[in-house]
Amino acid sequence: MLFTVANMAYILGMTDFVKMHGLGNDFVVLDAREDASLRVGVEAAKAIADRRRGIGCDQILVMRKAETADLFMEILNSDGSHAKACGNGTRCVADLVLAESNAKQLKIATDGGLLRAWRDVDGLVSVDMGPAFLDWQDVPLASPMDTLAVDIDGAPGPAVCHSMGNPHAVIFVDDVMNIDVPMIGPAIEHAPIFPDRVNVSFVQKIEDGTFRMRVWERGVGITMACGSGACAVGVAIARRGLGGRKNRIVMDGGAVSIDWQEGQQPGGRVIMTGPVAYVCHGHFAGRLASLMDDADG
């Protein structure tokens, strides 16, 4: 049966889910706005994200009530760890709730800050991911250094590092398809210079002026797209003088537009625009249902 947003409030209970994706970056979305008792423990998150024995996803997104926003979005990685930001996930949840509420825009609270989201006239969804945090302690890095050129053992070049609510390292290379991401990605993620680990993007400038990006996500691994990673790449392009403040970023799953707008603060505002898609909705059963009933699961 084709899922429609209009019946979401009817569908989603404690053991119901919607699966969505933004350019192949996929999410299991849970609705806890009317049930604050819903908790997703580490084992439950791992089981849900398992692509053979569970539903399969990069992240689990839990919608909750918020006092100062339209909703709060809790973000869990596939290993059960928490993330503070998720650009594609924010766009997916925004599309869901915009259709449900008929609102023109939303305020979505996350552990990384308050985000605004809206639907463009062409049907794409935009999110204001807030400022980029550029200082070494904001990333964070283990010690003071120039965030425009961070040397990392084993990396194919210096990294541009900043935070988009979570830590990012962007490495520009001559041939992004020649990078052994499964080998290099986890080594950089866990490098001692990153006390909170890091998301790693490898980027090549293409002749047509676009940028080709491949990504290793902290706590997840290789993903087809990464929204906050694309935002970090857009900021890194401008910081390194490799392009303007608005760029098209092409990932394995498709492209987004990143606009790093100047603002009153040094980090400006980073706007990401791209498509979202619905995959299916369903009801947890068996072990998944029992794990959802177990707050420690």
C-alpha positions as MATLAB code, in Angstrom:
seq = 'MLFTVANMAYILGMTDFVKMHGLGNDFVVLDAREDASLRVGVEAAKAIADRRRGIGCDQILVMRKAETADLFMEILNSDGSHAKACGNGTRCVADLVLAESNAKQLKIATDGGLLRAWRDVDGLVSVDMGPAFLDWQDVPLASPMDTLAVDIDGAPGPAVCHSMGNPHAVIFVDDVMNIDVPMIGPAIEHAPIFPDRVNVSFVQKIEDGTFRMRVWERGVGITMACGSGACAVGVAIARRGLGGRKNRIVMDGGAVSIDWQEGQQPGGRVIMTGPVAYVCHGHFAGRLASLMDDADG';
ca = [
       0.000    0.000    0.000;
       1.317    3.445   -0.878;
       2.024    5.495    2.237;
       0.433    8.934    2.390;
       1.358   11.579    4.920;
      -2.267   12.443    5.554;
      -2.848    9.265    7.574;
       0.395    9.420    9.541;
      -1.214   10.437   12.842;
      -3.450    7.392   12.531;
      -0.640    5.015   11.602;
       2.110    5.814   14.053;
       1.924    4.340   17.523;
       4.672    3.198   19.863;
       5.638    0.258   17.664;
       4.955    1.835   14.271;
       7.464    3.448   11.948;
       7.870    5.267    8.647;
      10.955    4.709    6.507;
      12.192    7.649    4.431;
      15.350    8.696    2.665;
      17.107   11.768    1.362;
      19.234   10.743   -1.637;
      19.653    7.229   -0.256;
      20.573    8.442    3.241;
      17.802    6.452    4.929;
      15.939    6.805    8.200;
      13.426    5.029   10.371;
      11.123    7.690   11.826;
       9.242    7.133   15.092;
       6.560    9.400   16.560;
       6.784    9.976   20.326;
       4.977   13.323   20.368;
       2.006   11.768   22.174;
       3.965    9.123   24.092;
       6.931   10.518   26.014;
       7.657    7.043   27.402;
       9.004    5.811   24.066;
      12.743    5.253   24.386;
      15.125    3.669   21.888;
      18.072    2.034   23.628;
      21.354    1.051   22.039;
      20.351   -2.551   21.320;
      17.001   -1.476   19.884;
      18.711    1.072   17.623;
      21.183   -1.525   16.375;
      18.374   -4.026   15.741;
      16.234   -1.510   13.846;
      19.188   -0.372   11.713;
      20.324   -3.929   10.864;
      19.796   -4.355    7.114;
      19.420   -8.138    7.293;
      17.560   -8.783   10.556;
      15.869   -5.425   11.077;
      14.423   -2.672    8.917;
      17.727   -1.174    7.857;
      18.708    2.484    8.047;
      21.546    4.919    8.612;
      19.801    6.673   11.504;
      16.708    6.422   13.680;
      14.787    9.684   14.147;
      12.387   10.092   17.068;
       9.925   12.994   16.938;
       9.081   14.432   20.369;
       7.137   17.386   21.744;
       9.060   20.615   22.278;
       8.180   23.739   24.242;
      10.040   26.238   22.065;
       9.658   24.564   18.652;
       7.157   22.623   16.574;
       8.904   19.416   17.602;
      12.158   17.984   18.934;
      14.055   15.463   16.788;
      16.186   12.877   18.574;
      18.869   11.350   16.321;
      20.411    7.914   16.853;
      23.130    6.449   14.647;
      23.022    2.842   13.519;
      25.452    1.896   16.311;
      23.086    3.343   18.937;
      25.128    6.488   19.597;
      23.458    9.888   19.551;
      24.089   12.587   16.954;
      23.384   16.293   17.338;
      22.656   17.073   13.692;
      21.311   15.291   10.629;
      20.546   17.442    7.603;
      18.818   14.880    5.382;
      16.916   13.529    8.370;
      15.730   17.023    9.240;
      14.460   17.474    5.685;
      12.610   14.136    5.825;
      10.928   14.875    9.149;
      10.122   18.391    7.963;
       8.389   17.060    4.838;
       6.368   14.679    6.986;
       5.208   17.315    9.465;
       4.706   20.088    6.893;
       2.259   17.850    5.040;
       0.578   16.820    8.271;
       0.142   20.379    9.565;
      -0.149   22.369    6.303;
       2.349   24.800    7.830;
       4.615   26.905    5.608;
       7.689   26.351    7.760;
       8.738   24.571   10.924;
      11.081   25.031   13.828;
      12.758   21.736   14.712;
      14.752   21.500   17.926;
      17.759   19.157   18.037;
      20.614   18.585   20.456;
      22.688   20.656   18.020;
      20.353   23.667   18.047;
      17.114   25.021   16.623;
      16.618   24.531   12.865;
      14.123   26.065   10.412;
      12.733   24.029    7.529;
      10.369   24.767    4.650;
       9.234   23.380    1.282;
      10.453   25.186   -1.836;
       8.161   25.963   -4.762;
       9.712   23.106   -6.760;
       8.791   20.551   -4.086;
      12.289   20.251   -2.667;
      12.783   20.710    1.059;
      15.157   23.276    2.558;
      16.604   23.442    6.031;
      18.540   26.233    7.690;
      21.241   24.249    9.462;
      22.388   27.292   11.413;
      25.951   28.606   11.557;
      29.166   26.758   10.897;
      31.423   26.773   13.966;
      34.959   27.359   12.786;
      37.247   27.455   15.844;
      39.298   24.434   16.893;
      37.450   24.049   20.195;
      34.102   24.064   18.378;
      34.917   21.015   16.235;
      36.292   19.939   18.749;
      39.978   19.220   18.175;
      42.282   17.890   20.862;
      44.533   20.977   20.801;
      44.682   24.463   19.223;
      45.447   24.509   15.497;
      44.445   26.093   12.205;
      41.157   24.453   11.202;
      41.838   25.248    7.531;
      44.696   22.749    7.378;
      44.564   19.945    9.940;
      47.138   17.212    9.417;
      45.838   13.719   10.185;
      47.992   10.582   10.112;
      47.069    8.428    7.105;
      44.840   11.043    5.456;
      45.326   11.800    1.726;
      45.757   15.512    2.518;
      45.086   18.197    5.135;
      41.513   18.528    6.366;
      39.299   21.578    6.717;
      37.532   21.083   10.036;
      34.479   22.749   11.519;
      31.252   21.836   13.276;
      27.748   21.792   11.833;
      26.334   20.758   15.198;
      28.546   17.686   14.907;
      32.243   17.454   13.960;
      33.330   17.336   10.328;
      36.622   16.923    8.477;
      36.640   17.758    4.749;
      39.569   16.548    2.633;
      39.989   17.756   -0.962;
      41.520   15.205   -3.341;
      42.318   14.908   -7.059;
      40.273   11.739   -7.636;
      37.584   11.004   -5.083;
      36.753    7.620   -6.624;
      40.310    6.471   -5.993;
      40.012    6.926   -2.217;
      39.688    3.737   -0.168;
      36.917    5.121    2.036;
      36.255    1.853    3.975;
      39.913    1.768    4.998;
      40.712    5.452    5.537;
      37.325    6.601    6.872;
      37.274    4.743   10.202;
      40.929    5.545   10.886;
      40.222    9.263   10.550;
      36.929    8.995   12.484;
      38.808    7.598   15.471;
      42.008    9.663   15.155;
      43.188   10.995   18.555;
      42.938   14.569   17.296;
      39.119   14.222   17.366;
      38.004   13.598   20.975;
      34.343   13.208   19.883;
      35.271   11.321   16.691;
      34.467   12.955   13.347;
      32.501   12.693   10.095;
      34.846   12.523    7.100;
      34.123   13.826    3.596;
      36.420   13.346    0.596;
      35.775   15.916   -2.132;
      36.858   16.500   -5.733;
      36.135   19.623   -7.776;
      34.651   18.707  -11.151;
      35.237   20.666  -14.369;
      31.617   21.854  -14.503;
      32.055   23.611  -11.162;
      30.182   21.059   -9.058;
      31.849   19.067   -6.283;
      31.823   15.275   -6.009;
      31.702   14.049   -2.417;
      32.027   10.668   -0.718;
      31.448   10.334    2.992;
      32.233    8.223    6.026;
      29.720    9.037    8.766;
      30.654    8.857   12.418;
      28.857    5.932   14.061;
      27.386    4.746   10.749;
      30.024    4.159    8.068;
      29.676    4.777    4.341;
      26.366    6.389    3.407;
      24.940    7.367    0.028;
      24.500   10.941    1.241;
      25.104   13.026    4.347;
      23.266   16.312    4.805;
      25.384   17.885    7.515;
      28.443   16.558    5.653;
      27.331   18.316    2.470;
      26.858   21.503    4.495;
      30.371   21.099    5.891;
      31.708   20.610    2.366;
      29.946   23.765    1.154;
      31.537   25.759    3.959;
      34.963   24.199    3.319;
      34.780   25.085   -0.399;
      34.282   28.754    0.428;
      36.824   28.765    3.260;
      39.495   27.319    0.982;
      38.584   29.638   -1.897;
      37.731   26.770   -4.252;
      34.313   28.184   -5.106;
      31.667   30.681   -4.062;
      29.268   30.474   -1.144;
      26.602   28.577   -3.104;
      27.528   25.187   -4.555;
      26.047   21.974   -5.908;
      27.335   18.958   -3.988;
      26.992   15.568   -5.703;
      27.027   12.484   -3.472;
      26.594    8.787   -4.263;
      22.811    9.145   -3.893;
      22.354   12.455   -5.695;
      22.841   16.197   -5.316;
      21.928   18.977   -2.902;
      22.383   22.721   -3.093;
      24.358   24.331   -0.263;
      24.159   28.094    0.306;
      26.482   29.438    3.016;
      24.878   32.788    3.621;
      26.699   35.568    5.378;
      25.233   36.600    8.732;
      25.885   38.732   11.753;
      28.086   36.044   13.252;
      31.238   34.591   11.646;
      29.616   31.245   10.873;
      26.738   32.746    8.890;
      23.813   30.447    8.023;
      24.045   27.249    5.984;
      20.972   26.445    3.863;
      20.620   22.982    2.322;
      17.998   22.162   -0.340;
      17.225   18.753   -1.812;
      14.639   15.991   -2.340;
      13.118   13.530    0.120;
      11.297   10.248   -0.505;
       8.977    7.860    1.322;
       9.786    4.154    1.282;
       7.206    2.393    3.460;
       5.471    2.306    6.807;
       5.128   -0.660    9.124;
       4.676   -2.120   12.563;
       7.421   -3.606   14.710;
       6.980   -7.296   15.482;
       8.942  -10.087   17.155;
      12.298   -9.100   18.630;
      12.011   -5.489   17.446;
       8.711   -5.064   19.255;
      10.113   -6.579   22.443;
      13.154   -4.307   22.305;
      10.919   -1.263   21.874;
       8.941   -2.347   24.931;
      12.197   -2.572   26.901;
      13.500    0.917   27.714;
      16.992   -0.533   28.238;
      16.908   -2.461   24.959;
];
